[in-house]
Amino acid sequence: MTGWVGGLQIRRTEKGQTPVADFLCTACGTHRRIAGRQKVTDFLRDNPTTAHRATCSANQKGTTQR
């Protein structure tokens, strides 16, 4: 990988392997990695992008971005 791109990425390297979901907020630098079919399904059902927006330190008043 040549660089980090913010957002949500779901991947499996080969058929039959465990799915992995990565979430990166480029505003505050928060990174979460979830592995496993059921855990990834639950993580996506919770809509991580919208859920993080409410708690993102870069969106809070009185804070500065990195």
C-alpha positions in Angstrom: 0.0 0.0 0.0 1.4 3.3 -1.0 -0.6 5.6 1.3 -3.6 5.9 3.5 -7.0 6.9 2.1 -9.7 7.9 4.6 -13.0 6.2 4.8 -14.2 2.6 4.9 -12.5 -0.3 3.2 -13.6 -3.9 3.3 -11.3 -6.6 1.8 -10.5 -10.2 1.6 -7.2 -11.2 0.1 -8.4 -14.5 -1.4 -11.6 -16.4 -1.6 -12.6 -18.0 1.7 -10.4 -15.8 3.9 -11.6 -13.8 6.8 -13.1 -10.4 5.8 -11.4 -7.3 7.2 -12.9 -3.8 7.5 -10.7 -0.8 8.1 -12.1 2.7 9.0 -9.9 5.7 8.9 -10.9 9.3 9.7 -8.5 11.6 8.0 -9.7 14.6 10.1 -8.8 13.2 13.5 -6.6 10.2 12.7 -8.9 7.5 14.3 -8.3 4.1 12.8 -10.4 1.0 13.6 -9.8 -2.5 12.1 -12.4 -5.2 12.5 -11.9 -8.9 11.4 -14.3 -11.7 11.1 -17.5 -12.2 9.0 -20.0 -11.5 11.8 -18.0 -8.7 13.4 -17.6 -6.9 10.0 -21.3 -7.4 9.3 -22.3 -5.9 12.7 -19.7 -3.0 12.2 -21.2 -2.1 8.8 -24.8 -2.3 10.1 -23.9 0.3 12.7 -22.8 2.7 9.9 -19.3 3.6 11.3 -18.8 6.8 9.2 -22.0 8.4 10.5 -21.5 7.1 14.0 -17.9 8.5 14.2 -19.0 11.9 12.9 -20.9 12.5 16.1 -17.8 11.8 18.3 -15.0 13.0 16.0 -12.6 15.4 17.9 -12.0 17.4 14.7 -15.8 18.3 14.6 -15.9 19.5 18.2 -16.0 23.2 18.8 -12.8 24.6 20.3 -10.5 22.0 18.9 -8.0 22.2 16.1 -7.4 19.7 13.4 -4.0 18.0 12.9 
